[in-house]
Amino acid sequence: MKRHIYLLVLLFFVNLGVSAQIQRHFFDFELGVTSMSKVFNYFKNQGNDVYQPHNDALMVAKVRFGGNSWGYAIFTFFNDKLVEVIFSESDERSSKEMIETLWDTFNTRFYNKYSEYYDISISTENTKFFFDSNTALMIGFYNNKTETSLMIRYYDNKLHDAKSKSEEDEL
C-alpha cells in the first residue's frame, strides 16, 4: 500500500513538471540565446528574403510557422540575443476570411495548450495574452475599415524588460 501511495505522489510531482510551457524554440533558434547572425544566415541559406529594418531587428518575408504561411516574421534582438519573434499576416496578402479563420484556429490552439498561462486581466476580445515564468505570448486580431491582420508575438520576459529599460534610459 505504501508503495502505491509513493508512486501516486511521484507521478503527481512528475506531472507538475511536464505542464506545457510557452514555446521558446522557433526554426533553429531559442529566445534569449540565438544571435542575429545565426538568424540572418539561417534564412539566407533557406533562400528567404531577409531585411534589416533597424539595427536590432530582422524581417523575413514569406515564412512558414504553425502549419501556415505568414506574410513576414520579425526577429528582434538585445545584446545580440533573440528577444522576440513576431509572425504577421494581413489582407494585403490573404483574404479577410482567411485571416479570420487563422484567428479562430490559433486562438483556440493557444488557449487549449496554454490556458494555465492565460492572463484575463489584460486580454481583450481580439487580443489574448499568455505568460509563464520565462516567456510571453500574444495573439492579436485587428479588423477595421482599412485593414484586417493577425499577429502572433512571442518574447523572452527578462530580455524584453531589459530592452525596455535600456530604451527608457535613453530618454
PyMOL commands that set and color helices and strands:
alter all, ss='L'
color gray80, all
select helices_A, chain A and resi 2-17+36-45+96-117+157-170
alter helices_A, ss='H'
color red, helices_A
select strands_A, chain A and resi 25-26+29-30+50-54+57-65+68-78+81-90+127-131+135-143+148-156
alter strands_A, ss='S'
color yellow, strands_A
deselect
rebuild
show_as cartoon
